Amino acid sequence: MEANDAIDALSALAQPTRLSAFRLLMKSEPNGLPSGDVARLLDVPLNTMSTHLAILERARLISSERQGRSIIYHAGIDMIRDVTSFLVNDCCGGRPELCEPLVAEFTPCCTPKEASNACC
């Protein structure tokens, strides 16, 4: 990942509505959500939400697909993984044991909800 790609992604998330939309779409995977549902759930006018979703999509943090008359949005799992990896690539100066708490923090989010008591 290039630094500019990480900057674009982090810049897109550096706004409350876009961050909330991205987190909502992460929770909605693998099914995704129609843009109208994202707007309604976040109590944002649809035209405003469309602008926010476009910014997230340009940063490759989300993707969209047309299903009939609806546009369904999905979280860009690969991109957020790439951004996270970019941020921690040099974690702990070659001492992986120092990064174990970071890995442990993400582990509950990566297991099925019924298999863990995770809140993520």
C-alpha positions, 0 to 999 in steps of 0.5 A, a space after each residue: 500500500 502506498 502512503 497516499 492510499 492510506 492517507 485517502 482512506 484515513 481522511 475519508 474516515 476523519 468525518 463523523 458521518 462517514 465513520 459511522 456509515 463505515 462502521 454500520 456497513 462493517 456490521 452489516 457484512 456480508 449482506 451490505 445495506 441499501 443507501 436508503 437504509 444507511 441514511 435512515 439508520 444514521 438519520 442523515 438526508 439521503 442526498 447528504 448520505 450519497 455524498 458521504 458514501 461516494 467519498 468512502 467509495 473513492 477511498 475504496 473503503 466501501 463498494 456498491 452493487 446495483 440490485 434492481 432499483 437499489 444500490 447496495 453498499 458493502 464495507 471494503 474489508 480488503 482495504 481496511 485490512 490493508 490500511 491497518 496492516 500499513 499502519 502496524 507494518 513495523 510494529 514493535 521493531 521486530 519484537 512480535 511479543 510486544 504486538 500480541 495485545 494488538 492482535 488480541 484486540 482484533 481476535 474477538 472481532 474475527 470469530 463468529 458472534 455466537 462463539 465469543 462475547 465480543 462487542 465488536 
